[in-house]
Amino acid sequence: MGDDKKKCNCDCGCGHGGKLPEDKVEDLKDALKKLGYKLEETEDGEIKVTK
């Protein structure tokens, strides 16, 4: 029963999480590009999303 509380450090889809925030941002960028959005990073590090 205690195994449900463990953190998983893989991307196996088990729902325990474990990806770093930076990896989640990259996944989001990839998903937005696949949906046809354009991404631009500004000089101050912000991401601008346009159609």
N, C-alpha and C positions, 0 to 999 in steps of 0.2 A: 504494500500500500504506500510506503514511503517513496517509491520510485516516481510518483506523479509530481513530486516537488523538485526533482532534480532539474538542473539546467542542461540543455543539450547544446553542444557547441558545433553541431553540424547543420546542414541544410536538408535534412531528411523529411521535412514536412510533418514532424511529430507534434508540432504545436507548442513545444517547450521554449521556443525562442532561442536565441543564442547568436544571432547575427549582430555585428557591430553596427552602430548608427551609420557609419560611412558606407557600409555595404548596402544598407537599406536605401540610402539616397541613390546609390548607383543603380540598384534594382528599379527604383522609381523612375529615374532618368531613362533607362532602357524601355520601360513600359510606356512612358509618354512618347518616346520616339516611335515605337511600334504603332501607336495610335495616330501618328501623323503630326504630332506637335513638334515645333522647333524649340530648341533650348539654347539659350545664350547665357554664359556666365559673365557677370559684370566684374569690373576691376575690384570692387569691394567684396567679392565672393558670393554675391546673391545670384540666384538662377532666375532668368526671365523666360517664361513659357508663352509662346505665341502659336497661333494656328496657321 
